[in-house]
Amino acid sequence: MKKLAVIGCGGIGAYHLGHFLDYKDIELAGFCDLIPERAQAFAEKAGSGRAFTDFREMYDAVGPDMVFICVPPYCHGEIEFETIRRGIPMFIEKPVALDMDLAYRIRDEIQAKRLITAVGLQCRYAKIVDDTRDFVNNHRVTFVDCVRMGGVPEVEWWRDKKRSGGQIVEQTIHNIDMVRYMMGEPAEVFTLAARGFVTDWVNYDTDDVSTTSVRFESGALGSLSTGCYAKSGEAFDSKITFSAKDCRLDHYILSKVNIYGLKGDGNADNGLVFRGDGTMQAGGGAITIKEDGSYGGIRCDRTFVDAVLTGDPSQIRSPYADAVRTMEFVMACNRSIETGLPVRVEHH
Ligand SMILES: NC(=O)c1ccc[n+]([C@@H]2O[C@H](COP(=O)([O-])OP(=O)(O)OC[C@H]3O[C@@H](n4cnc5c(N)ncnc54)[C@H](O)[C@@H]3O)[C@@H](O)[C@H]2O)c1
């Protein structure tokens, strides 16, 4: 049986492990964390495999056929280079790096070795993504409106923008990646950010809220807003609206889509449509398509594992090189915040 290893046994590592427990065709062989108890707890939960604190030692001892790299944003580099050197296919959590030069070097080495990779942009794997893609392919989307409002995660490194990359890079990346997946490459962004609204965390040094204007290479425009000031779930939001001339689609990440302005299949709820002049009217009915929320993440992991088992990476929706393109987008937003100027998004 092929052997799977994990580096980084924290929050997202536990999420993946929950999926691996259902795999009957994979040996859960090694778990590595700088904190020994975390790796040990994973081995106990898996009921197999050994715990390590050094990933090189784990590679020597276990010889994994694939690895899930689930470390925080500032910990990338050494692990990937060693994994590439050994030719081990890798699944890497987003954001893949905070330094674009590092991301480009890793991408190029992956390319040279033709290594199978996937990045944890699991929202791409939700079934509703296919409905949104159909909509975008069949209508000329002029404007996209993306919101990601939430709170401050518990992990300590997150509150330090130097180590996490900040809200846009760390969290809104899922929404922005979905926008890019549908709309194509951004040409230019202008981002404003504000602080002073989040007051109840120590060692907090990141933006509380930001808003980005974007022009896509297609000529369409977008408005992307993001925040971590919210404390109640009632204040949270995560929606992307794709608007065309006579219809629009609301994509709620991993949850549902509402389509307005198209004829339904007889099951349509009543919907509301904003008219061009700003008034709102009852539409022809919104078509609602619901998602099984856990499906995207399960399919994301399994797609990578199947790619390694079969040697065919064609079903992977976010290989490393593509995730680097999304990094170019989010890092350009950060650069715009720093400079106070519009930034052209460069693709290397
Ligand atoms: N795809 C998603 O939806 C999703 C959700 C949550 C988190 N994430 C991403 O996963 C990453 C990790 O987040 P988290 O919440 O699990 O963080 P975490 O702090 O809970 O866990 C990270 C673990 O990595 C370990 N680690 C760091 N460097 C290591 C090294 N060199 N060798 C071995 N272990 C090492 C740490 O000790 C820690 O236990 C972040 O980049 C985050 O953005 C993705």
The ligand as an SDF file (V2000), in Angstrom:
LIG
                    3D

 44 48  0  0  0  0  0  0  0  0999 V2000
   -7.6020   25.0540    3.1860 N   0  0  0  0  0  0  0  0  0  0  0  0
   -8.2110   25.5930    4.2270 C   0  0  0  0  0  0  0  0  0  0  0  0
   -9.4030   25.8330    4.2240 O   0  0  0  0  0  0  0  0  0  0  0  0
   -7.4340   25.9020    5.4640 C   0  0  0  0  0  0  0  0  0  0  0  0
   -8.0820   26.0200    6.6860 C   0  0  0  0  0  0  0  0  0  0  0  0
   -7.3110   26.2790    7.8190 C   0  0  0  0  0  0  0  0  0  0  0  0
   -5.9390   26.4590    7.6900 C   0  0  0  0  0  0  0  0  0  0  0  0
   -5.3550   26.3700    6.4660 N   0  0  0  0  0  0  0  0  0  0  0  0
   -3.9230   26.6300    6.2790 C   0  0  0  0  0  0  0  0  0  0  0  0
   -3.1530   25.6220    6.8860 O   0  0  0  0  0  0  0  0  0  0  0  0
   -1.9460   26.2010    7.3680 C   0  0  0  0  0  0  0  0  0  0  0  0
   -1.7920   25.7920    8.8220 C   0  0  0  0  0  0  0  0  0  0  0  0
   -2.8720   26.3130    9.5700 O   0  0  0  0  0  0  0  0  0  0  0  0
   -3.3030   25.6610   10.9690 P   0  0  0  0  0  0  0  0  0  0  0  0
   -4.5160   26.3900   11.4000 O   0  0  0  0  0  0  0  0  0  0  0  0
   -3.3370   24.1840   10.8610 O   0  0  0  0  0  0  0  0  0  0  0  0
   -2.0540   26.1020   11.8760 O   0  0  0  0  0  0  0  0  0  0  0  0
   -1.6000   25.4500   13.2510 P   0  0  0  0  0  0  0  0  0  0  0  0
   -0.7120   26.4470   13.8890 O   0  0  0  0  0  0  0  0  0  0  0  0
   -2.7940   24.9370   13.9870 O   0  0  0  0  0  0  0  0  0  0  0  0
   -0.7610   24.1550   12.8120 O   0  0  0  0  0  0  0  0  0  0  0  0
    0.4520   24.2250   12.1170 C   0  0  0  0  0  0  0  0  0  0  0  0
    1.3900   23.1850   12.6980 C   0  0  0  0  0  0  0  0  0  0  0  0
    2.5750   23.1350   11.8980 O   0  0  0  0  0  0  0  0  0  0  0  0
    3.6560   22.8430   12.7680 C   0  0  0  0  0  0  0  0  0  0  0  0
    4.9180   23.1640   12.1100 N   0  0  0  0  0  0  0  0  0  0  0  0
    5.4100   24.3650   11.7450 C   0  0  0  0  0  0  0  0  0  0  0  0
    6.6100   24.2220   11.1420 N   0  0  0  0  0  0  0  0  0  0  0  0
    6.8790   22.8980   11.1020 C   0  0  0  0  0  0  0  0  0  0  0  0
    7.9590   22.1230   10.6290 C   0  0  0  0  0  0  0  0  0  0  0  0
    9.0260   22.6790   10.0270 N   0  0  0  0  0  0  0  0  0  0  0  0
    7.9220   20.7740   10.7870 N   0  0  0  0  0  0  0  0  0  0  0  0
    6.8700   20.1920   11.3860 C   0  0  0  0  0  0  0  0  0  0  0  0
    5.8000   20.8770   11.8660 N   0  0  0  0  0  0  0  0  0  0  0  0
    5.8120   22.2130   11.7290 C   0  0  0  0  0  0  0  0  0  0  0  0
    3.3530   23.6680   14.0060 C   0  0  0  0  0  0  0  0  0  0  0  0
    4.0660   23.2070   15.1410 O   0  0  0  0  0  0  0  0  0  0  0  0
    1.8400   23.4990   14.1380 C   0  0  0  0  0  0  0  0  0  0  0  0
    1.4850   22.4310   14.9790 O   0  0  0  0  0  0  0  0  0  0  0  0
   -2.0640   27.7070    7.1700 C   0  0  0  0  0  0  0  0  0  0  0  0
   -1.3390   28.1070    6.0360 O   0  0  0  0  0  0  0  0  0  0  0  0
   -3.5330   27.9340    6.9470 C   0  0  0  0  0  0  0  0  0  0  0  0
   -3.8290   29.0000    6.0760 O   0  0  0  0  0  0  0  0  0  0  0  0
   -6.0730   26.0690    5.3610 C   0  0  0  0  0  0  0  0  0  0  0  0
  1  2  1  0
  2  3  2  0
  2  4  1  0
  4  5  1  0
  4 44  2  0
  5  6  2  0
  6  7  1  0
  7  8  2  0
  8  9  1  0
  8 44  1  0
  9 10  1  0
  9 42  1  0
 10 11  1  0
 11 12  1  0
 11 40  1  0
 12 13  1  0
 13 14  1  0
 14 15  2  0
 14 16  1  0
 14 17  1  0
 17 18  1  0
 18 19  2  0
 18 20  1  0
 18 21  1  0
 21 22  1  0
 22 23  1  0
 23 24  1  0
 23 38  1  0
 24 25  1  0
 25 26  1  0
 25 36  1  0
 26 27  1  0
 26 35  1  0
 27 28  2  0
 28 29  1  0
 29 30  1  0
 29 35  2  0
 30 31  1  0
 30 32  2  0
 32 33  1  0
 33 34  2  0
 34 35  1  0
 36 37  1  0
 36 38  1  0
 38 39  1  0
 40 41  1  0
 40 42  1  0
 42 43  1  0
M  CHG  2   8   1  16  -1
M  END
$$$$
